[in-house]
Amino acid sequence: MPEPEIGSIMVSYEAALLRGDCSVKSMDEIREFARALGIQSVDKFVDMEDLVRTIQLAEGNDDCFRRDPTCAEKQCLWYEECVAA
């Protein structure tokens, strides 16, 4: 099966963000998103926090997932899941 294109995955995540349904889904979905970003060996990640932080770095952001309970970055794709922990 061909790898999904990052554009279609980003549109999907951005649409979820606009609907207010931006909670993180399954590890498989997060791995798919990471693969589309070009992250190698995504199957080695067993911890969601490590994988999301790696994605954040690949996007050019700080790897802050679940590290700051007072986070105000509400436009972040990971915000809902991050502050819920």
N, C-alpha and C positions, 0 to 999 in steps of 0.2 A: 504494500500500500504506500502511495507517495506521502511524503511529509507534508503536513498542512503548511500553508503560507502564513507568514507572520501577519500580513495585512488582514486576512479574514479572522484570525484569532484576536487581533487587537480590536477590530470592529465589534466582535462578539463581546469582549470584555468591556469596551467602552459603552456599548448598548446596555449591558447589565448595570454599569455604573450609573447611567442616566435614569434607568428604571428604579434605582435604589436597591437593586439586588446584586450588590457587589461582594457578597460573602464568598470566600474561597470555597471551591468545590472539592472534588476528590483529588488525591495525589496523582492519579492518572491524568486528570485534566491539567494539573499544574505541571506535570512532566511534559505533556504535549506543548504547553505554552513555552516551557524552557527550551525544548527541542527547536521550536520555531524561531526562537531567539538565537539559535546556534550554540547553545550550551551543550557540551559533550558529556557523555556518560551519565545522563540524568537518572538512569536506573540505579546507580550506586547510592542515591540519596534515599534514606529511609525516614529522615526527619524533615517534616514540612518546613520548619523554621529555617534549616540550612538551605533547602532548595529555594525558598522564597527570597532569602537574603542573597543567594547567588544570582537570582533573576534581577533583583534590585541593582546589584553591581553591574550586571550586563546592560541594564537600561541606563546606566550612568547616574544612578541615585545612591544614596547612603544605604548600607545594609542594616537597616534599623528595625526590621520586622520583630515585633513583640519585645523590643528593648526599651521603649519609652511609653509608659502607660498614660502620659499626658499629651500624646501626639495630637497635633492640630492639622495634619496633612489630610484633610477630608477628601481631597481629590485623588488620593492614592488608590490604586486598584486593590490594595491589600488592607485598607483602613479598617473596614468593618471587622474582619477576622483578627486583625492586629490588636485592636483595643478591647475586643471581647474576651481576650485571654486573661 
